[in-house]
Amino acid sequence: MTYEEVFNKVKELFKDTDVSDVHEHLAYQFNITGEGEGIFYVEVKDGKLIIEPYEYFDRDAIFICKAETLFKIISGKLDPVAAFTIGKLKVEGSIEQALKLKNFL
């Protein structure tokens, strides 16, 4: 799987996510390792979810994982806290802010 395929799949998986009740700015960067390696960000701003294929410098947290792990988390097959605990997901930055992502997965 290429980076472009990973990015497009993430956008597809998040397309119906409702963040209209999130009234704070949240920004997360995802660093995908291994197959499909690359960086993108997910931002919640003004009740909208934005996903772009760029590095985000004013982010709350960085998630580092393989694409396979991310897809399992998004689809609900793997709890993000469990993924972190077993070392499949690394988090840099604000753990408190990172945990908020779980609310709209």
Phi, psi and omega in degrees: 000133180274168176301316181301320178294319178299310182300314180295324178293319178298314179300319180295317181294329181267356190301329182260012182289126180263113178243019184297337179266004176270114186253021176232161178275126176232138179220126182232136175254139177246122175254107181272131180251163178073215181301131181077022184307137178170182184231139171210169178230155175237126182232137172249119184212127179055040177074014180237148178257124182241131178232122183225150183274053182224165171282144181242115188277335181256051186270158175277324182203157174243132174253130181239120181194173173281156179302319180303317179295315180299316180297322178294321179294311182298321182279357178085007180276346180219125178289132182298326178292320177295319178299319178295315183297321182269005174086010178275345179226127175252146180231131174240141180106210184282110177296321179302313179290323179299321181295336180293335178299328181300332182293336180238024172274000000 
